[in-house]
């Protein structure tokens, strides 16, 4: 049954649905797992990746479905909701379907964005566990990351306090001669804490650490989270964790976690993180949760590991990419699929009439404030002007060799004429289109979407990457900027271009992924520019290196790795019913 989403909060729908959620033992039977392949954690379970993939290694993969979106408003356009709704709709059709979404960060959960668990009747449960730590993956990443910083700062203190002979005798380590002005890594915490962006550590005496400038990022921005999302197995995770660059020495050479001899201990902290967590939609279809990396600086995908076992466990496996198709789909296409060796069958482009009106020149949309009237009343002229953004993203998906499915995530304020206009434009461009009301009606509202996606999965596509790995960094960036963003070209600051030339001169960087860093609120590098801007150049100001993940990250604009908490944060509405112990107010 569908709950009345217009009268019930997400946490209330979740609470009602959780009363009949399958137990770990029921899940084991439902998804055909062996007894030792499911690891119960209260109402949820981890899946033993290594055992499952070994047992099912010879089973053919199911259909691989990716969910992305048009350029969003600051409110988001419902990719997670669409992912849940699509799985529910396919479940209603009796199909063996499951999926995977990313784990939410405690920062956004307690701030503005909420849990990113979907919403209404297209919702993931159990909501409290999902929103507040799940089985501890983010905590393990926090500990592993900060252990690397403990190793670094302790090493700097000991090298300052002892000469070479004393170092060798007392600490049994060699001098790394770390440059305190070139420490790349900082500390992490999983909250939005702007007061920790810039800090001084080591105040006090000589035994109180090394005094230097440092910083905090939010845990999901850690390179370790990015590594988890792209690692193929435990051995791959271990190798990557040993190659993270934490600083540079005074000659400019990188100092890695391997140099600090901390990679093994970091892997020990993260050994359980390779196992996805099995959760559920409110209609009781299986939905895994795994990884949660920043989409605008890292890969922004649920994990390769979860997709590998999902494609073995289900006939249809749905995975979600972060942000819009210019960021999320582009990284899914050219990074995740290349690393995983998996080929998608279809990409679903989540589209809302609200966002299209914004791209047509509508008033500014501000999170936490009521929507201007243009977005809740029919305005065909505004909508028509904004259709170009949707068509641009469908063209991007088609460039990969996939025929997209445009999903109109319909709100109750959208009129029939508005829906018809979007459908006509999508189909006129050669894309399939489906209207879905999964938020209000769950799987019953997503039947057209489910049927359309199932049909699209039978297409023969010609999937191909945008660039070969042999292509050098600057040429890759130009390709992405022109084809995916619609820029006329790329400009480089002298510092960024100097770095790019160094990377291009060393063939080992040819295998590094190109991980673009750009705002998600515009096709350009400037958030206020909506629609499909013309006549602009993408500026690259820096190139960051993630040597464990093997990412080169060209930066178009400034990206903060530590968000700030707003003036009206979500934690004000979160509480506990002291009679039942149940958490209330999550969304």
SULQUIDA-V472185 format. One record per pair of residues at least 12 apart in sequence whose C-alpha atoms are under 6 Angstrom apart, sorted by the first residue. I is the first residue (numbers start at 1). J is the second residue. Records with the same first field share a line. If there is no record, write none. Layout:
# SULQUIDA-V472185
I=J  J
This chain:
# SULQUIDA-V472185
2=441
5=120  440
10=120  587
11=586
14=125
17=282
45=277  278
46=275  276  277  278
47=275  276
48=275
49=275
53=309
61=311  312
62=311  315  316
63=316
64=317  344  345
65=318  345  346  347
66=318  319  320  347
67=320  347  348
68=321  324  325  348  349  350
69=324  325  349  350
70=324  351  390
71=324
73=355
75=367
80=118
81=118  119  122
84=122
85=122  438  442  443  446
86=450
88=443
89=443  446  447  450
90=450
96=314  315
97=314  315  316  317
98=286  287  317
99=287  288  317  318  319
100=287  288  289  319
101=289  302  320
102=289  290  291  292  302
103=289  290  291  292
106=190  191
107=190  191  192
110=570  571
111=565  569  570
112=569  570
114=587
115=131
120=439
121=439  440  442
122=438  439  442
123=281  282
124=280  281
125=280  281
137=273
140=269  270
142=219
144=266  269
146=187
157=209  210
177=249
178=248  249
179=248  249  250
182=247  248
183=247
184=246  247
185=246
186=214  215  216
187=216
188=216  217  218  219
189=218  219
190=218  219
192=563  564  565
193=564
194=564
196=216
197=215  216
198=215
199=213  214  215
200=212  213  214
217=561  562
218=562
220=292  293  294
221=294  561
225=293
226=293  298
227=549
229=291  303
230=304
232=305
238=267
240=548
241=263  548
242=257  258  263
243=256  257  258  548
244=256  257  547  548
245=547
276=289  290
277=289
290=302  303
291=303
295=322
296=517  518
297=517
299=331
300=322
301=321
326=484
334=465
345=457
346=457
347=404
348=404  405  406
349=406  407
350=407
351=407  408  409
352=408  409
354=375
356=383  386  387
357=382  383  386
359=386  530  531
360=382  383  385  386
376=413
389=531  532
396=484
400=463  464
401=461  462  463
402=461
404=431
405=431  432  433
406=433
407=433  434  435
408=435
409=436
410=436  437
434=448  449
469=510
470=510
472=504
478=490
485=523
487=536  537
488=536  537
489=537
490=537  538  539
491=539
492=539  540
493=541
496=541  542  543
512=550  551
513=551
514=552
515=552  553
516=553  554
517=554  555  556
518=556
525=556
539=556
540=555  556
541=555
542=554  555
543=555
573=585
